[in-house]
């Protein structure tokens, strides 16, 4: 048994675990086979990671990245970390579970992290909850992708075994299961999530009953707003016997027959419960736009350091477009906007970064991500991502 960082005892409060490689060798290039990267058996209001530059941890190469065992205290926050890859977010380093909550572990906050890859079998989970998780919030995480690579994949994004967290504003990309629920007490509320190219965006077993949108419910916060990708193999698979509410969601089409073809429920087998997905919301696609007009837009980019610090970014667009360019650290946290909806002509656009963040402070040495996005007048969209090493 091996543990990287161990937090125990009811008096272990308000600790900060920042900027570490947990489960990795000193270079960050390989895992060290740790059982638990960070293990909590007590304590409250502790923070792992954060939104400030340099706060993020890279947690990879473990069996369980961050584990909250029964008895862990309230209000711990896991934010802005990278799970399952090297520090650049481009190379997978196997890990069976990113974050686990085992037993009665209520009221945790898991926000703004990126989970990718999986275990040695390739079938790992981002967040695994087994038992009561009342008051736990899972929000603004990316499952199956990092800022550096959009389609790394993941076995399951969030697994709820008799657990009922709130799952909101997350992106599930190329996951075998986006949200997996099992057990009668598994009743998570899932709103405003995006599911992109998933095998089963939502999978329901053993009479679990996730709330995916109930427009007749008393709480406005239950009103769906999830976006499902027409490229999902299945949007919702209900193998349980209970009725699943999935109203007010966007399935990329308003054709009920097309949506129904990607839902497994009572219409496919009488012993399964029904999925009620009408009325619908919109007709878009999981945070991306499908271009049906035949219009094509391409965007490519390169980046190189310049003498004296900073970098020059060269982006080439195949046609006139509105260009946005954002600078991120390796954990995906925003550093600087270099362009926002700037009108550019077809061809080459050059931008200069002066090595400062939005507040004017000099950014520390390290690797940074440059993310470019372009949108044509006809609605076509394209993205590119490159890296630059800032020295001193």
Secondary structure, 3 states (H helix, E strand, C coil): CCEEEEECCCCCECCEECCCEECECCCCCCECCEEEEEEECCCECCEEECCCCCCCCEECCEEEEEEECCCCCCCCEEECCEECECCCCCCECCCCEEEEEECCCCCCEEECCEECECCCCCCCEEEEEECCCCCCEEECCEECCCCCCCCCCEEEEEEEECCCCEEECCEEECEEEEEEEECCCCCCEEECCEEECCCEEEEEECCCCCECCCCCCCCHHHCCCCEECCCCCEEEEECCCCCEECCCCECCCCCHHHHHCCEECCCCCCCCCCEECCCCCCCCECCECCCCCCCCCCEEEEEEECCCCCEEEEEEECCCEEEEEEEEECCCCEEEEEEEEEEECCEEEEEEECCECCCCCECCCEEEEEEEEEECCCCCEEEEEEEEEECC
